[in-house]
Amino acid sequence: MAPLTACSAATTDSSAAAADGAEGPTVRVAVGIDPSFAPFFLADAQGLWAKHGVNVQLVQFGRGGEGVDALAGNQVQLAGNSDTTTIGMLQQNADLRSLLVYEQSGKYLKVVLGPKVTSPAKIRKMAVVPGLSQLAATRFLESKDIDPKSVEFVTADPPEIPALLQKGDVDAYVLWDPWPGKGVELGGRILETTGDYGLSYSHWLIADDTWLSGHKDLAAKVALALQDAARLTEQDPGDAAAATQKATKIPTAQTLQAIKEIDFGVRDITSADLKTYSATAKFYVDTGKVKSLPNVSRAAVPGWFTQNTKGS
């Protein structure tokens, strides 16, 4: 497991210049510890933040939801996280704003069955992480004509899940790298990807609206650097894998494989995206995770990237 860097105190902008030499306040950005965050690590390694005139400090969390909590608590100013997990947190964090999409995939999350589980029909318990993992598990069961209510969902952190599978405490899970590979190492097998049953995800760059209202210029600079980094991740996966390995200790081979499975690229949120996000919001209501429909039309901001980076 890669080491985690946690926020020790609520922190807003710092007036001190970062070591990379860019002028102005430091923007703390919450990221996860898996290869899907490779563009952030590449931007760090290649000085792309400073190139666009912004100081960025990456803060690593074991789960994307933890980063969003840190954002809501003013410990960080921006965060990268999946659309699905963030939508599930909108009720308690009404000021979250999604500014753009920087990656999407239907291949990155994989279904892993336990050593003794011969078919999906044998699944009695599934390990899940709240958010994207749980939605993916639910949709997987439905795709096999299995009532999700007939399966017990066991909530756990990603690093714990492969061991639960090995011990037989759970029969299956749906997760992102490196955890499917860890499950295979412990005797499990990968059955399919989420795309095989019609599910894909996006990652958002997220801000708190209170901070964003006074710092659109800083957020735009981060977005432009992330755009460069996403493009370079696709163009030179080796550099992205090396930067990710240095930041997280994840083997370069895992990141190289992930880059093949993920479409990296910064783009605006669209009206078509909003329809997908609304369906995700309905999932949370239907499963009783939230009492009322999350307001995705307020949280996801179509066209923000283009509108705020024109002429940059």
C-alpha positions in Angstrom: 0.0 0.0 0.0 1.3 3.5 -0.9 1.9 5.9 2.0 -0.8 8.5 2.7 -0.3 12.2 3.3 -3.1 13.5 5.5 -4.1 17.1 6.2 -3.2 17.9 9.8 -5.1 21.1 10.1 -7.7 23.2 8.2 -5.7 25.2 5.7 -6.7 27.9 3.2 -4.3 29.7 0.9 -0.8 30.3 1.9 1.0 33.5 0.9 4.3 31.8 0.7 5.7 30.9 -2.7 6.2 27.2 -3.4 9.6 25.7 -4.1 8.9 25.6 -7.8 9.2 29.4 -8.0 5.7 30.4 -9.1 4.4 33.6 -7.4 1.2 33.8 -5.4 -0.7 31.6 -2.9 -0.4 27.8 -2.6 -3.4 25.8 -3.8 -3.7 22.4 -2.0 -5.2 19.7 -4.2 -6.6 16.5 -2.8 -5.7 13.4 -4.9 -6.0 9.6 -4.5 -3.1 7.1 -4.5 -4.0 5.1 -7.6 -2.9 5.5 -11.3 -6.0 7.4 -12.3 -4.3 10.4 -10.7 -1.3 10.1 -12.9 -1.8 13.5 -14.6 -1.5 15.3 -11.2 1.7 13.5 -10.4 3.1 14.2 -13.9 2.3 17.9 -13.6 4.2 17.9 -10.3 7.2 16.1 -11.7 7.4 18.3 -14.8 6.8 21.7 -13.3 3.5 22.2 -15.2 1.9 24.1 -12.2 4.6 26.7 -12.2 4.5 26.9 -16.0 0.9 28.1 -15.7 1.8 30.4 -12.8 0.3 28.6 -9.9 1.7 26.9 -6.8 0.2 23.5 -6.1 0.7 21.1 -3.2 -0.8 17.7 -3.8 -2.3 16.0 -0.7 -2.8 12.3 -0.9 -5.8 10.4 0.5 -6.6 6.6 0.5 -10.2 7.3 -0.8 -11.6 10.0 -3.0 -14.4 10.7 -0.5 -11.8 11.6 2.1 -10.4 14.2 -0.2 -13.9 15.7 -0.8 -14.4 15.8 3.0 -11.1 17.7 3.3 -12.3 20.1 0.6 -15.6 20.8 2.5 -13.5 21.3 5.6 -11.3 23.9 4.0 -8.2 21.7 4.3 -7.7 21.7 0.6 -8.9 24.1 -2.1 -9.5 21.6 -5.0 -9.9 17.9 -5.3 -10.0 15.2 -8.0 -12.7 12.6 -7.5 -15.1 10.4 -9.3 -18.5 11.8 -10.4 -20.4 9.0 -8.7 -18.7 9.3 -5.3 -19.0 13.1 -5.3 -22.7 13.0 -6.2 -23.3 10.8 -3.2 -21.8 13.6 -1.0 -23.7 16.6 -2.3 -26.4 16.6 0.3 -24.0 17.2 3.1 -21.7 19.4 0.9 -24.1 21.6 -1.0 -21.3 24.1 -2.0 -19.3 21.5 -4.1 -18.8 22.5 -7.7 -17.5 20.3 -10.5 -15.5 22.3 -12.9 -14.5 19.8 -15.6 -13.9 16.2 -16.5 -10.2 15.1 -16.8 -10.7 11.4 -17.4 -13.3 8.7 -18.1 -13.3 5.0 -18.5 -15.4 1.8 -18.7 -12.4 -0.5 -18.4 -10.5 0.7 -15.3 -12.8 -0.8 -12.6 -12.9 -4.6 -12.6 -15.1 -7.3 -11.1 -13.0 -9.7 -8.9 -14.4 -13.0 -7.7 -13.0 -15.0 -4.8 -11.0 -18.2 -5.2 -14.0 -20.5 -4.5 -16.7 -18.4 -6.3 -17.4 -20.3 -9.5 -20.0 -17.9 -10.9 -21.8 -14.6 -10.0 -24.8 -16.7 -8.9 -22.7 -17.9 -5.9 -22.1 -14.4 -4.6 -23.5 -13.8 -1.1 -21.3 -10.9 0.1 -19.6 -8.1 -1.8 -17.1 -5.7 -0.4 -17.8 -2.1 -1.4 -16.4 1.3 -0.9 -19.2 3.9 -0.6 -19.7 5.7 -3.9 -18.5 4.5 -7.3 -17.5 1.0 -6.0 -21.0 0.4 -4.6 -22.8 1.7 -7.7 -20.5 -0.6 -9.8 -21.3 -3.6 -7.6 -25.0 -2.9 -7.8 -25.1 -2.5 -11.5 -23.0 -5.7 -11.9 -25.5 -7.8 -9.9 -28.4 -6.3 -11.9 -26.6 -7.2 -15.1 -26.6 -10.8 -14.0 -30.3 -10.8 -12.9 -29.3 -10.9 -9.3 -31.3 -8.8 -6.9 -28.8 -6.6 -5.1 -30.9 -6.9 -1.9 -30.1 -10.6 -1.8 -26.4 -9.8 -1.5 -24.8 -8.3 1.7 -22.6 -5.3 1.0 -19.6 -5.1 3.3 -18.1 -1.7 3.5 -14.4 -1.5 3.7 -11.4 0.6 2.7 -9.8 -0.5 -0.6 -6.5 -1.9 0.9 -8.5 -4.2 3.2 -10.6 -5.7 0.5 -8.3 -8.2 -1.3 -7.5 -9.8 2.1 -11.2 -10.1 2.9 -11.6 -11.9 -0.5 -8.7 -14.3 0.3 -10.1 -15.2 3.7 -13.6 -15.8 2.3 -15.2 -13.0 4.3 -16.5 -11.6 1.0 -17.1 -13.3 -2.4 -16.5 -10.5 -4.8 -15.8 -6.8 -5.3 -15.5 -4.1 -8.0 -12.6 -1.7 -7.7 -10.0 0.2 -9.5 -6.3 -0.6 -9.7 -4.2 -1.6 -7.9 -6.8 -3.6 -5.9 -8.0 -6.0 -8.7 -4.4 -7.0 -9.2 -3.9 -7.5 -5.5 -7.0 -9.8 -5.5 -5.6 -11.9 -8.2 -2.3 -12.2 -6.3 -4.3 -13.6 -3.4 -6.1 -16.2 -5.5 -9.0 -14.2 -6.9 -9.9 -13.8 -10.6 -11.0 -10.9 -12.7 -14.3 -11.6 -14.3 -14.9 -8.5 -16.4 -14.8 -4.7 -16.4 -17.6 -2.3 -15.7 -17.8 -1.4 -19.4 -18.7 -5.0 -20.1 -22.1 -4.3 -18.4 -22.4 -0.8 -19.6 -21.0 1.3 -16.7 -18.4 4.0 -17.1 -17.2 6.8 -14.8 -15.7 10.2 -15.0 -13.3 12.1 -12.7 -14.1 15.7 -11.9 -11.9 18.6 -10.7 -13.9 19.9 -7.7 -13.9 23.1 -5.8 -15.9 24.6 -2.9 -18.0 27.4 -4.2 -17.0 29.8 -1.4 -13.3 29.5 -2.3 -14.0 29.4 -6.0 -15.9 32.6 -6.1 -12.8 34.5 -5.1 -10.2 32.4 -6.8 -11.4 31.6 -10.3 -8.1 32.7 -11.8 -6.2 30.2 -9.6 -8.6 27.4 -10.4 -8.3 28.2 -14.2 -4.5 28.0 -14.0 -4.7 24.6 -12.2 -7.2 23.4 -14.9 -4.9 24.5 -17.7 -1.9 22.7 -16.2 -4.1 19.6 -15.7 -5.1 19.8 -19.4 -1.4 19.8 -20.4 -0.7 16.9 -18.0 -3.6 14.8 -19.2 -2.4 15.2 -22.8 1.2 14.3 -21.9 0.0 11.3 -19.9 -1.6 10.0 -23.1 1.4 11.0 -25.3 4.2 9.7 -23.0 2.8 7.0 -20.5 6.3 6.2 -19.4 6.9 9.6 -17.9 3.5 9.5 -16.2 4.1 6.1 -14.8 7.5 7.2 -13.4 6.0 10.2 -11.8 3.2 8.1 -10.3 5.7 5.6 -9.0 7.8 8.3 -7.3 4.8 9.9 -5.7 2.9 6.7 -4.6 5.3 3.7 -4.9 2.8 2.1 -7.4 4.8 -0.1 -9.8 5.2 1.6 -13.2 3.7 -1.5 -15.0 0.4 -0.9 -13.1 0.2 2.7 -14.2 1.1 1.9 -17.8 -1.7 -0.7 -17.9 -4.1 1.8 -16.3 -3.3 4.5 -18.9 -4.3 2.0 -21.6 -7.7 1.6 -19.9 -8.4 5.3 -19.1 -9.1 8.1 -21.5 -7.3 11.1 -20.1 -8.2 14.5 -21.3 -9.7 17.7 -19.9 -13.1 18.8 -21.3 -16.1 20.7 -20.3 -19.1 19.1 -18.6 -21.9 18.8 -21.1 -25.7 18.6 -21.0 -25.4 14.9 -21.9 -23.2 14.4 -18.8 -25.9 16.0 -16.7 -28.4 13.3 -17.7 -25.9 10.6 -16.6 -25.3 12.4 -13.4 -29.0 12.7 -12.7 -29.4 8.9 -13.1 -26.6 8.4 -10.6 -28.3 10.8 -8.2 -31.5 8.7 -8.5 -29.5 5.6 -7.6 -28.6 7.1 -4.2 -32.3 7.9 -3.5 -33.5 4.5 -4.7 -31.1 2.7 -2.5 -31.9 4.9 0.5 -28.4 6.3 0.8 -29.8 9.8 0.7 -33.3 11.1 1.5 -33.7 13.5 -1.4 -32.3 13.9 -4.9 -28.8 15.4 -5.0 -28.8 18.6 -6.9 -26.4 17.7 -9.7 -27.6 20.6 -11.9 -26.2 23.1 -9.3 -23.0 21.1 -8.5 -21.8 20.3 -12.1 -21.0 23.4 -14.0 -21.3 22.9 -17.8 -18.8 24.9 -19.8 -16.8 26.2 -16.9 -13.4 25.2 -18.3 -13.9 27.0 -21.6 -15.5 30.0 -20.1 -12.7 30.5 -17.6 -9.7 29.7 -19.7 -10.4 31.7 -22.8 -7.4 33.7 -23.8 -5.1 31.9 -21.3 
